[in-house]
Amino acid sequence: MPNLFHFAKGLPDQSTTPAFAYGVEDATTFRVTSSFQMTGNETAYAMLPGTILLQQQTGNTGKVNLILKPNQSSRIKMPVKYIVYRGLKKDDFTYNDNGTERVKTNGSELIDKINEIQNNRAPGVNIPLEALFGYTLAPANGSEIDKFFYNQEIAISSQLFTLKEGGMELGNFASGEGGIEIILENPDLLFTVDIAKKPIYEIKIEPNDLNTPKGKWEKEQIRHFVDPAAFYGLHSDIRGGIEYRETSNKPVGGWPRTSSIKDVYEKIINNFETKNSIGKM
């Protein structure tokens, strides 16, 4: 059984938009989101099993960002706190019902699974938006994302959903810029609602702060993130290989998996601009 999964199917080549790659943009800006110029036909998958949360993307009512908090039991070599999918189609998750936004009842593997979970934990209760977007639908920008995952007061029918298996279809990336972000476990990083809602995330330092203690501390925030290409490369020998999808229909024998470093390079990281480097430094 695979312990890690490719986050998308049908990715365009990032070399056509090298500015979207993870790494240094200029002397004061470091980009931690690895993005691609999506066409709207790219499907996102859960890299690991874990709990999911949606946040409305800032500046685009048709896009949401999905935050996946991996299970602690995941057999990976780095302590991942969050995986952020930026730029998914909102209408893969919700629909407008005569002016009222509701959670879909079918349309993807994720939607099918969360409806199954809901029917078991709260029979006869439709999935409330809070079960996808968190206990409050209008959180303050400075609120910590952690609070959404550890809220103990919300009703069972509105609790966030946990996927017990990785590799599940989450939804589709909307056309335009969309990407992935891997955040490592570290108490020094404050991951807030306003960061979670951004189309991309960059760590920016004011020029006058570059050589000050404040600027050095801001530079240190970079170490809380990892280039997805490097992350997958590090796991080229993970037990069970890395599962990936090339077709929409499951082939006989199951989805393919990598079995060598060559496979990981060709099937998983070949579309990343940083595939031949340790980050774009």
N, C-alpha and C positions, 0 to 999 in steps of 0.2 A: 504493500500500500504506500503510495507517495506521501511525503510529509511536507511538500512545498509545491506550489502551483504557479504557472505563469499568470500574470494579472490581466492579460488581454489577448484577444485574437484579432488578426487583421491589421496590426499596427503599421502605419506608414513608416518610411525610413526617416529617422530623425536628422540624418545628414542634410536633408533638404531645408531644414530649419535649425541650423546648429546653435542659434541663440537660445533655443528651447532646452538645451542640454543642462544637466546638473553641473554646477561648478562656478568658478569666478566669472563675473560679467565685466567688472572693472575694478579699480582700486578700492571702491567703497561698497560694492554690492556682490553678494554671493547668492546664487540661485539654488534652492534646495528642492524645488519641484522639477522633476524630469518630465517635460511635456512633448506632445506630438501635435501636428496639424491634422486633426481628425476629420474624417469625411462624413461621419454620422453612421458608419457601418461597422464600427469597432465595438466588440463586446467586452465587458469587464467581468473578471472572475475573482473570487476570494482567494488571495494568496495563501491564507491560512484559515483554520477554523477560528471563530471568535464572535464577538458581539458587534452589531452594526448600529450606526447612528447617521441620520441625514441632517444636513444643514443647507438652507437655501443659499445659493451662491450670490455674493454681492454683485449687483449690477446686471443680473440676467435672471429674469423670472422663470426661464425655461430650463435652467441648469441647477443641479444640486451637487454638493460634495458629499461623499460617503466616507465616514470614518470607521475603520475596522479595528477593534481592539482585540488582538490575538489572545487565545487561551494560553495560560501559563504553561500548559503541558506540551506546547508545540515543540517539536524536535528540531530546533534551528540553532545556529551557532552564535547568534547575537540576540541581546535582550530587546526585542521590538515592543515598543509601547503602543504605537498607532501606525496604521497604514492608511493614507488619505488618497482617495480617488477624486480628483478634481475635474468637474465638467461632465457629469452624467446627465442624461435626459430625465427631466423631472417627470414627464408623462409616462415613463416606464414604471413609476411607483404610485402615482396618484392621478385622479381624473376629476373633472368638474361635473358635479351633479346638480344642475339648476342653481348654480351660484355657490354651492357648497363643495369644498374640496374633500375628497374621500380617498382612502387607500384602495388600490386595485385588488381584485380577487383572483386574477389570473394574468398570464402574459410572459412570465419568466420563471426560471427555476426558483429564484429567491421568493417571488410573490407566491408561488405555489406552496413553498415550504412554510412561510410565515403564516399563511392562512391555515395550513394544517396544524401548526403549533397553537394558533389562536383557538381553533375548534376544540383542542384538547384542554387548554388551560382556562378558557372562558367560553363555553358552548353558547351559541346564539348571540354572542356579542361581536359586532363588526369591529375590525381593527381601527382604533382611534389614531389620529395623526401623531399623537404623543408617543405611540409605540415605535414610530420611525424617526420623529424629529426631537424626541426628548420630552421631559416632564413640563417644559414651558416652550410655547411656540414663538415667544418673543423675548429671547434671552438678552441680557445686557451684554454689550460687546466685550467687556472685561471679564465676563464669567469664565471660569475654568471648565474646559471640556470634561475633565475628570468627574465633575459633579453629575453629569448626565449618566455616567456609567455606575456611579455608586449611590444613586438616590434610592433610599429604602422606603420612602413614604408613598410612592406612586402605586396605584391599584394594580393588581396582577394583570388585568386586561390591557393595561397601558405600558407595561414594562417593555424595555428594548428586547429585541430578538437575538438569540445566540445560535449560531450555526455550528453544529457539532462536527461537520466535515468541511474541509477546504475544497477549492475547485468549483464551487457553485457559481452559476451564472448570476451576476448581480443586476445587470442592466446594460445599457449601451451608452457609449460616449456620444455627446452631442457634437455636431459639426463645429469646427473651430478649434481653438487650443484646449487641450485636455491632457491630464497626466496623472502621475503617481508620485507619492512622497512617503518615505520610510523614516519614522521617528523612533529613535532609540530610547530606552528606559533611562531616565535621569531626573532626579528631583529638582535640578537647577533650571529646567526648562518649563516655562509657564505657557502652556498651549491653550489659548483663549478662543472664545467664540468668533471674534473678529478675524483671527488668523485662520480658523477653520472655514470661514465663509469666503475667503479670498479666491480669485480665479487661479492664482499662483502664489507661492510664498518665496520672498527674497529677504535675506538678512542685509539690511542697509545700515551703514555707519556714516554719521556726519563727518565730512572731511576734517573738521577741526578736532574731532574726537579720535582720529585714527591712532594717535600715540598716547592717548590718555588712559587711565585705568578703566574708564567707562567704555572706551572703544575696544580695549583689549578684552573686556568681559563680553562685549557683543560679538567679537570674533569667536570667542569660545563657544558661542551658541551653535556654531557650525558643526561641532563635534557630536551634537545630538542627532544628526541626520546622516544618512548613508546613500550613496549613489545606487539606485536599483540594479544597474548593470554589474557593479562590483558585488552587491549583495547576492545576486544570482550566481555570479562566478565563484564566490566563496563557497557556495553550496553545490558545486558541480559534482561532489561525491556524496551528497545526502542520500541516506538510505531510502530506497524506493524510487529514486530519481525525481525529477521535476515534471509534473504532468502539464501538458499543453494541449491546446485544441487547434485543429486546422480545418475542421468542418463543423457544420451545425448539428449533424446527426451523428450519434455515438456509433463508432465502428464496432464490428464484431471483435470481441476480446477487450473492449474498453478503450479509453483515450490513450494516446501514445505518451510515453515518458522518456526522458533523457536517460542514457546509460553510459555516457562518456563526457569528457570535457569538450570534445568536438561537438557533440549533440547540443550541449548547453550553449556553446558559442553560436552555432548555426540556427538553432530553434528558438532560443530564448533572448540572447543579448545582441544578436546581429543587427537589429534595427536601432540600437542605441548609438549615438554619436561617441559616447565614452567607452565603447566596447574594447578599445585597445589601450586604455589608460586607466590609472588608478584615480578616477575623478578627473575633472577638467580644471586643473590647478594653474 
